[in-house]
Amino acid sequence: MAELELRPEIEVVDVGGRVVRIVDGHRLSAGDVVGHDLPNRGIEIVVEPDGYRARWVRGAFSLPAFAKLFAGGAAGGALFRLLGLPGAVLGTIIAIGVARGTRPVRAADVDDPAVHVQEQGPDLVLRSSSLAALVLAIMQVIGADGPVTVSPAAAAEGGPDGVRLDDVGGLEDVVAQFRDVAVSFRHPEVMARWGATRPQGILLYGPPGTGKTMLAQALANEIGGDLREIRTPEILDKWVGNSEKNIQKIFTEARGLRRPTVLLFDEFDSIITYTGAAFDAAGQMINAVAGIFKQEMNTLIEANPNVIVVATTNFPDRVDASLVRSGRFDLKLAVPLPGPAARAQILTKQIRALIARHERPGFRMFAEDVDTDALAAAATGLTGADLKEALRRAQLDKAMGEARSGRTSGPITQSELLAALAKMRG
């Protein structure tokens, strides 16, 4: 694998001590939401046909972020009790105090002629044909010192919640169908004109660690919506009648959602199943839950086109065919173990993401001899999750070696990655 293919294109802009690192800027296209590590989460940057737009929601306030200022846990609870206030009331008081104490920022405060600034109610909207100029202007108005990293995949590098379909390696056919679903969400007017109905359910099946849950997360981000994950304890209850009430409540809430939402039933076979003839209370409860699920799925898309259901399972043979028939789950997609080419693609994406996030001038994470084709050939039988874990172990070994010795470690080499993969294979 050529070195150039592994290393993302990084542009570093330094103006007056403020640094912006733009990763793979050439991959940006109109409609993309640009990920960034700016400290103010009330800012979103998007790509427009003629440049970039950022909206600063100045009225936004995050109580969880403020709570991080406290010791948390028992200390936070003690503070609430000390003040004699319920958490919601305390949060309101804090929010008012922060809002009153925030430095007022006006459009005139941005002095870069390359950035157009407009007041829109309480919000500040900034536009520029230069991403670097736009980010530097944002840093100016919020008082951030930097450095700041922005890229199409920056959110994904921070955790799984921000993963996009571009970050999924080795599943071209599945990803292509997910892209079509995302397009149908983004163009409801076209769907309505033709009387077309997108899939209301997607069943993903295959071995553990092949990326089924990640695909659901990526779909939620592609449609600009939320992921609502349903777990077994939310539904199954030992008390008679409670499980049926729980599944009914989940779908009632889903029908009221106004944002695009992926309703994920992970490990579907352990949550919703069907026993056929039921001779005991447990069997009757399982059948009742399955019956409610089928009824709700029959009309969910008509009741709320903002919601799509994704179910994942490692054991498709355990899922009753009536639960996942067409009309309920219109797409049934196998997510297999990756082959050699797919493993190389997964490794390339994972390594590029690590380089983009962690490498800085003077610090190199991976050596020039890293060859993802050779690594993939040595990783037969491993899943995408296994490959990610092998990289994590290689990173940890380097960090621990440096921490113990006090001497700077060199970059991760091909031989060290091969050793990490060998350990994963046992």
ZINORCOR-V314190 format. One record per backbone hydrogen bond with DSSP energy under -1.0 kcal/mol. CO is the residue of the C=O (numbers start at 1). NH is the residue of the N-H. If there is no record, write none. Layout:
<<CO/NH> <CO/NH>>
This chain:
<<3/7> <9/24> <11/22> <13/20> <15/18> <18/15> <19/148> <20/13> <21/150> <22/11> <24/27> <25/28> <29/32> <32/47> <35/151> <40/43> <42/57> <44/55> <45/34> <46/53> <47/31> <48/51> <51/48> <52/128> <53/46> <54/126> <55/44> <56/58> <56/124> <57/60> <62/66> <63/67> <66/69> <67/70> <72/75> <73/77> <74/78> <75/79> <76/80> <77/81> <78/82> <79/83> <80/85> <86/90> <87/91> <88/92> <89/93> <90/94> <91/95> <92/96> <93/97> <94/98> <95/99> <96/100> <97/101> <106/109> <107/110> <112/115> <116/127> <118/125> <120/123> <123/120> <124/56> <125/118> <126/54> <127/116> <128/52> <130/134> <131/135> <132/136> <133/137> <134/138> <135/139> <136/140> <137/141> <138/142> <139/144> <148/21> <149/37> <150/23> <151/35> <151/154> <153/157> <156/159> <159/162> <160/163> <164/167> <165/168> <171/175> <172/176> <173/177> <174/178> <175/179> <176/180> <177/181> <178/182> <179/183> <180/184> <181/185> <182/186> <183/187> <187/191> <188/192> <189/193> <190/194> <191/196> <200/309> <201/331> <202/311> <203/333> <204/313> <205/335> <207/210> <209/385> <211/215> <212/216> <213/217> <214/218> <215/219> <216/220> <217/221> <218/222> <219/223> <220/225> <221/224> <226/262> <228/264> <231/234> <232/235> <232/236> <239/242> <241/245> <242/246> <243/247> <244/248> <245/249> <246/250> <247/251> <248/252> <249/253> <250/254> <251/255> <254/257> <260/226> <261/308> <262/228> <263/310> <264/230> <265/312> <267/270> <268/271> <268/272> <280/284> <281/285> <282/286> <283/287> <284/288> <285/289> <286/290> <287/291> <288/292> <289/293> <290/294> <291/295> <292/296> <293/297> <294/298> <299/303> <300/304> <304/307> <306/261> <308/263> <309/202> <310/265> <311/204> <312/268> <313/206> <315/318> <316/319> <320/323> <325/328> <325/329> <331/203> <333/205> <339/343> <340/344> <341/345> <342/346> <343/347> <344/348> <345/349> <346/350> <347/351> <348/352> <349/353> <350/354> <351/355> <352/356> <353/357> <354/358> <355/359> <360/363> <363/360> <365/412> <367/370> <371/375> <372/376> <373/377> <374/378> <376/379> <379/382> <383/387> <384/388> <385/389> <386/390> <387/391> <388/392> <389/393> <390/394> <391/395> <392/396> <393/397> <394/398> <395/399> <396/400> <397/401> <398/402> <399/403> <400/404> <401/405> <402/406> <412/367> <413/417> <414/418> <415/419> <416/420> <417/421> <418/422> <419/423> <420/424> <421/425>>
